[in-house]
Amino acid sequence: MKKIKPLFTFLFFILTSTIFVLSADLQVRVTVSKANIRLRPTIKSLVISQASQGAVLVSDGKVGEWYEVNLPPDESGVIVSGYIHQNIVEVIGKVKEVPKEKKLEEKKSPKSTSRKISGIKIKESQGFSVANRLSIGLLSNIMNFGVGPSVEYWATENLGIMGSIGAGWGLTSFTIRGSYLLNNTFFIAKVPIRTYLGIGYTKIKGQEASVPVVFEEIEVKTGGSGALIFVGLIQQATFLHKKVFLREEFSYSTFDVGTDIDYSSPIGGTRVSSGYRAFSFSFGIAYFF
């Protein structure tokens, strides 16, 4: 019986040690010129801040290859937590073990950002990520009464490209544009919202016709093309579905849309404005895959 007891103790130790994983109650030092701090422990997640080389950050633990770190307090004393990859930091301090069950719990329920305000730690709703995601949707230009489909792809968390077609007022528009999505996230009624801006190129075509008049023929063409600039808000419509996003946007067209009337006689031609507004407001809805 005396021999069995030490053996049982040894086996119990081996079995229980397998359900523990490493976590850190330590500090890490940044080893690259600029290190990204992300919302979640994945390279595709939103960058919420950056740390300079040599910066020392307090870590609450480790998930896979990512350290959860607390950023230095801002002017109002707010501390935001995020994740930094192990390859761009060096460890300062001791490593302790925590039960594996705790890590599994964190995987089941996505971690939200946390803040410490006046020493009290609170939880906040997390933002959203668009990196490597494709969306299809519908855009409506309220000012110029146009509506049509859109397809958008975000190559990174910040850079996206969109193609869209719109129709209204006898005009058809074809647009391709690039967007930059800012890292800032704010919340209204717990709905995460981010700001974007960008530039694009639009070609607008209208009706074309040849009208015979007495001894000549009049050609009528409506259209225009050129650059546009825009700024707007994109929000995750969680009240509809977690993959549905809404956007509101202001844009300015740097070109004129008009009707060209060309005469075959030496009289020449003239151009009449079509009433297309340079400043416009658009609303859109999209489904992100």
C-alpha positions in Angstrom: 0.0 0.0 0.0 2.9 2.3 0.7 4.3 1.7 -2.8 0.9 2.4 -4.4 0.4 5.8 -2.7 3.5 7.5 -4.2 2.6 6.0 -7.6 -0.9 7.3 -7.4 0.4 10.7 -6.4 2.8 10.7 -9.4 0.0 9.7 -11.8 -2.3 12.3 -10.4 0.3 15.0 -10.9 0.9 13.9 -14.5 -2.8 13.9 -15.4 -3.7 17.2 -13.8 -0.6 19.0 -15.3 -2.0 18.2 -18.8 -5.0 20.4 -18.2 -2.9 23.5 -17.5 -1.7 25.9 -20.2 0.8 28.8 -19.9 -0.5 32.3 -19.2 1.5 35.3 -18.1 1.5 37.7 -15.3 4.4 39.7 -16.6 5.6 42.5 -18.8 6.7 42.5 -22.4 9.0 44.9 -24.2 8.4 45.9 -27.9 11.4 44.9 -30.1 10.3 46.5 -33.4 9.9 50.2 -34.5 6.1 50.1 -34.5 4.1 47.2 -33.0 0.4 46.8 -33.7 -2.0 46.2 -30.8 -5.1 44.3 -32.0 -8.6 43.9 -30.7 -8.5 40.1 -30.9 -5.6 37.5 -30.9 -5.5 37.2 -34.7 -3.6 38.9 -37.5 -6.9 39.8 -39.2 -8.3 41.7 -36.2 -8.7 45.4 -35.9 -5.6 47.5 -34.9 -6.7 49.5 -31.9 -3.3 51.1 -31.1 0.5 51.0 -31.7 3.5 50.8 -29.4 7.0 52.1 -30.2 10.2 50.1 -29.8 11.3 49.8 -26.2 7.8 50.3 -24.8 7.1 48.1 -21.8 3.5 46.8 -21.5 1.8 44.9 -18.7 0.4 41.5 -19.8 -2.6 39.8 -18.2 -2.0 36.5 -20.0 -1.3 34.7 -23.2 -3.7 33.2 -25.8 -1.8 31.0 -28.3 0.9 33.2 -29.8 -0.6 36.5 -28.5 0.0 38.4 -25.3 -2.9 40.3 -23.8 -1.5 43.7 -22.8 -2.7 46.9 -21.2 -1.8 50.1 -22.9 -0.5 53.1 -20.9 -3.3 55.3 -19.5 -4.4 58.2 -21.7 -5.0 61.8 -20.5 -8.3 60.8 -18.8 -6.7 57.8 -17.1 -8.3 55.2 -19.4 -6.4 51.9 -19.9 -7.4 49.9 -23.0 -6.4 46.2 -23.4 -5.5 44.4 -26.6 -3.3 41.7 -28.1 0.3 41.8 -29.4 2.2 39.0 -31.2 4.9 37.1 -29.4 7.4 37.6 -32.3 7.6 41.4 -31.8 8.1 41.4 -28.0 10.5 40.0 -25.4 9.3 38.8 -22.1 10.1 40.5 -18.8 9.0 38.7 -15.7 7.9 35.2 -14.5 5.5 32.8 -16.1 2.7 31.1 -14.1 0.2 28.4 -15.0 -3.6 28.8 -15.0 -6.3 26.1 -15.6 -6.9 25.2 -19.2 -10.7 25.5 -18.6 -10.2 29.3 -18.3 -8.6 29.5 -21.8 -11.4 27.3 -23.3 -14.0 29.7 -21.8 -12.3 32.6 -23.5 -12.3 30.9 -26.8 -16.1 30.1 -26.6 -17.0 33.7 -25.7 -15.0 36.3 -27.8 -13.1 38.7 -25.6 -14.2 42.2 -25.6 -12.0 45.2 -25.0 -11.6 46.3 -21.4 -10.8 49.6 -19.7 -9.9 50.7 -16.3 -11.4 53.9 -15.2 -10.5 55.3 -11.8 -9.3 51.8 -10.9 -12.6 50.1 -11.8 -12.4 47.6 -14.7 -15.4 47.6 -17.0 -16.3 45.6 -20.2 -17.3 47.2 -23.4 -18.9 45.9 -26.6 -16.2 45.0 -29.2 -15.8 46.5 -32.6 -15.9 44.7 -35.9 -13.4 43.6 -38.4 -13.6 43.8 -42.3 -10.2 42.4 -43.3 -10.4 39.8 -46.2 -14.1 40.1 -46.4 -16.4 40.4 -49.4 -19.7 42.2 -49.4 -22.6 42.6 -51.7 -25.2 45.4 -51.2 -27.4 48.2 -52.4 -26.5 51.9 -52.6 -29.0 54.7 -53.0 -28.0 58.3 -53.9 -30.7 60.4 -52.1 -29.8 63.7 -53.8 -29.6 62.4 -57.4 -32.3 59.7 -57.1 -30.1 56.8 -58.1 -30.1 53.3 -56.8 -28.1 50.1 -57.7 -26.0 47.1 -56.6 -22.5 47.2 -55.2 -19.7 44.8 -54.6 -16.9 45.6 -52.1 -13.7 43.7 -51.0 -11.5 44.7 -48.0 -8.0 43.5 -48.7 -6.9 44.6 -45.2 -8.5 46.1 -42.1 -8.2 49.5 -43.6 -8.1 49.3 -47.4 -11.1 48.4 -49.6 -12.2 48.6 -53.2 -15.8 48.8 -54.5 -17.6 48.7 -57.8 -21.2 49.9 -58.2 -23.9 50.6 -60.7 -26.7 53.1 -60.3 -29.7 54.2 -62.3 -32.1 57.1 -61.9 -33.4 60.2 -63.7 -32.6 58.6 -67.0 -29.0 58.3 -66.1 -26.8 55.2 -65.5 -23.6 55.5 -63.4 -20.6 53.2 -63.2 -18.3 53.8 -60.3 -15.0 52.2 -59.0 -13.5 53.5 -55.9 -11.0 52.9 -53.1 -11.8 53.4 -49.4 -9.7 53.8 -46.3 -11.3 52.7 -43.0 -10.1 54.5 -39.9 -9.2 52.4 -36.8 -11.4 54.5 -34.5 -14.5 52.8 -33.3 -17.3 54.5 -31.4 -20.7 53.2 -30.2 -24.2 54.5 -30.4 -26.8 52.4 -28.5 -24.2 49.6 -28.4 -23.9 49.7 -32.2 -20.2 49.8 -33.3 -19.5 52.5 -35.9 -16.3 53.4 -37.9 -15.4 56.2 -40.2 -14.1 55.8 -43.8 -13.1 58.1 -46.6 -11.8 57.7 -50.1 -11.7 58.7 -53.8 -13.2 57.1 -56.9 -14.0 57.5 -60.6 -17.5 57.7 -62.0 -18.8 57.6 -65.6 -22.4 58.6 -66.2 -24.3 57.9 -69.4 -27.7 59.2 -70.4 -29.9 58.9 -73.5 -28.4 59.4 -76.9 -30.4 60.3 -80.0 -30.1 61.7 -83.5 -33.0 64.0 -84.5 -33.4 65.1 -88.1 -34.4 68.8 -88.3 -35.1 70.4 -91.8 -31.7 70.2 -93.6 -29.6 68.9 -90.7 -29.3 66.3 -88.0 -29.0 67.1 -84.3 -27.2 64.6 -82.1 -28.1 64.6 -78.4 -25.8 63.0 -75.8 -26.1 63.1 -72.0 -23.3 62.2 -69.7 -20.1 63.0 -67.8 -17.2 61.4 -66.0 -14.5 62.2 -63.5 -13.3 61.9 -59.9 -15.3 62.0 -56.7 -14.3 62.2 -53.1 -16.3 60.9 -50.2 -16.5 60.4 -46.4 -18.9 58.3 -44.4 -19.8 56.0 -41.5 -20.2 52.2 -41.6 -21.9 50.4 -38.8 -22.6 46.8 -37.9 -26.4 46.5 -37.8 -26.4 43.9 -35.0 -30.0 44.7 -34.4 -30.7 43.1 -37.9 -27.9 40.5 -38.2 -24.2 40.4 -37.3 -23.2 40.2 -41.0 -25.4 43.1 -42.1 -23.8 46.6 -42.3 -25.2 50.0 -43.0 -23.5 53.1 -44.3 -24.2 56.8 -44.6 -22.0 58.8 -46.9 -21.4 62.4 -48.2 -19.7 62.8 -51.6 -18.6 65.5 -53.9 -18.3 65.0 -57.7 -15.6 67.0 -59.4 -17.3 66.8 -62.8 -20.4 68.2 -64.6 -23.1 66.0 -66.0 -24.9 67.7 -68.9 -26.5 67.2 -72.3 -24.5 68.0 -75.4 -26.5 69.1 -78.5 -24.4 69.0 -81.6 -25.6 70.5 -85.0 -24.2 69.3 -88.3 -24.3 72.8 -89.6 -21.5 75.4 -88.9 -23.6 76.7 -86.0 -21.8 74.2 -83.8 -23.3 72.8 -80.6 -24.2 73.7 -77.0 -24.2 72.0 -73.6 -27.1 72.0 -71.2 -26.8 71.0 -67.5 -28.8 67.9 -66.6 -29.3 69.0 -63.0 -27.0 66.4 -61.5 -25.9 67.6 -58.1 -22.2 67.7 -57.2 -22.8 67.3 -53.5 -24.8 64.3 -52.6 -25.8 62.0 -49.7 -26.0 58.2 -50.0 -27.3 55.4 -47.9 -26.4 51.8 -48.3 -26.9 48.3 -46.9 -24.6 45.3 -47.4 -24.1 41.7 -46.4 -20.5 40.8 -45.4 -19.3 37.2 -46.1 
